[in-house]
Amino acid sequence: MLLESAVRCRLTGEPLAWITGMVSFCGVNVRVDPCVYVPRWLSEPLARRAVDRLPEQGTAIDVCTGSGAIARVLREHRPRARVVASDVDARAVACAAANGVEVYGGDLFAPLPGELAGAVDVVVGVVPYVPTPELSLLQRDTFTFETPLSYDGGPDGTGILRRVIRDSPGYLRPGAALLLEVGGDQAGLLTDELVRHGFSDLIILTDEDGDARGLEATFGHATAAA
Ligand SMILES: C[S@@+](CC[C@H](N)C(=O)[O-])C[C@H]1O[C@@H](n2cnc3c(N)ncnc32)[C@H](O)[C@@H]1O
């Protein structure tokens, strides 16, 4: 009976993770409540880079955390670090909290505790980055179940990415990392913005097809050329 009803839900296109209430992300089981963005496997390399850049007792911020998947992976690998997160959607905040994440409700950095200013080792984010005109090209069932709030990055998709780049220096200590998921040609579009806000050592993270999927940048000082 339970199985039949689960299959019926799945046939409507409802995400499997909402039916089972769980997804595996970087090998960690993450609870995903209905209406909360389902973490994607393509975000896993970014989460792993964030783990690499986070010292054992460091501090990280996961902006636009959704279910809290990335924060959860950071906590799993760096149990002595402080990992905080934010999301503007109350359902996501509740889900991330249920995943054991220290999460705050509100816009990007606005709700985060003031003591984090200048003390953070990693800011990571899978923020909305789909260009508004391309929302209609997403998979058929996307907005039957999900909200554009998870996807809509403004006219060229970089609106929220630019805000994170602009605001994160207030939180990062020199040498800290900013890691952002991007799509299409956004990595190139954001290079000047990163340099203008004091970032260096820019690395474009690519997938197995060679497509740009993420940006990694270091705040405050460039590595000396060899
Ligand atoms: C693409 S989902 C990513 C969720 C999560 N990082 C992951 O990878 O599973 C984007 C998330 O950003 C949140 N969001 C959108 N605009 C926001 C804002 N201005 N401030 C904070 N969160 C926001 C949405 O509610 C959604 O949970």
The ligand as an SDF file (V2000), in Angstrom:
LIG
                    3D

 27 29  0  0  0  0  0  0  0  0999 V2000
   19.5750   26.0530   -5.8130 C   0  0  0  0  0  0  0  0  0  0  0  0
   18.9500   25.9220   -4.1690 S   0  0  0  0  0  0  0  0  0  0  0  0
   20.4060   25.2330   -3.3890 C   0  0  0  0  0  0  0  0  0  0  0  0
   20.2000   24.6500   -2.0340 C   0  0  0  0  0  0  0  0  0  0  0  0
   21.4330   23.9690   -1.4550 C   0  0  0  0  0  0  0  0  0  0  0  0
   22.5660   24.8820   -1.4210 N   0  0  0  0  0  0  0  0  0  0  0  0
   21.7860   22.7220   -2.2300 C   0  0  0  0  0  0  0  0  0  0  0  0
   22.7490   22.7280   -2.9910 O   0  0  0  0  0  0  0  0  0  0  0  0
   21.0660   21.7240   -2.0770 O   0  0  0  0  0  0  0  0  0  0  0  0
   18.9820   27.6350   -3.7090 C   0  0  0  0  0  0  0  0  0  0  0  0
   18.4370   27.9620   -2.3220 C   0  0  0  0  0  0  0  0  0  0  0  0
   18.6070   29.3810   -2.1410 O   0  0  0  0  0  0  0  0  0  0  0  0
   17.5480   29.8940   -1.3670 C   0  0  0  0  0  0  0  0  0  0  0  0
   17.5310   31.3420   -1.6080 N   0  0  0  0  0  0  0  0  0  0  0  0
   17.0930   32.0020   -2.7010 C   0  0  0  0  0  0  0  0  0  0  0  0
   17.3090   33.3250   -2.5710 N   0  0  0  0  0  0  0  0  0  0  0  0
   17.9210   33.5010   -1.3660 C   0  0  0  0  0  0  0  0  0  0  0  0
   18.4250   34.6330   -0.6590 C   0  0  0  0  0  0  0  0  0  0  0  0
   18.3420   35.8720   -1.1840 N   0  0  0  0  0  0  0  0  0  0  0  0
   18.9930   34.4620    0.5510 N   0  0  0  0  0  0  0  0  0  0  0  0
   19.0860   33.2080    1.0900 C   0  0  0  0  0  0  0  0  0  0  0  0
   18.6170   32.0900    0.4800 N   0  0  0  0  0  0  0  0  0  0  0  0
   18.0560   32.2260   -0.7370 C   0  0  0  0  0  0  0  0  0  0  0  0
   16.3480   29.0950   -1.8380 C   0  0  0  0  0  0  0  0  0  0  0  0
   15.3200   29.1210   -0.8730 O   0  0  0  0  0  0  0  0  0  0  0  0
   16.9620   27.6940   -2.0640 C   0  0  0  0  0  0  0  0  0  0  0  0
   16.8450   26.9160   -0.8870 O   0  0  0  0  0  0  0  0  0  0  0  0
  1  2  1  0
  2  3  1  0
  2 10  1  0
  3  4  1  0
  4  5  1  0
  5  6  1  0
  5  7  1  0
  7  8  2  0
  7  9  1  0
 10 11  1  0
 11 12  1  0
 11 26  1  0
 12 13  1  0
 13 14  1  0
 13 24  1  0
 14 15  1  0
 14 23  1  0
 15 16  2  0
 16 17  1  0
 17 18  1  0
 17 23  2  0
 18 19  1  0
 18 20  2  0
 20 21  1  0
 21 22  2  0
 22 23  1  0
 24 25  1  0
 24 26  1  0
 26 27  1  0
M  CHG  2   2   1   9  -1
M  END
$$$$
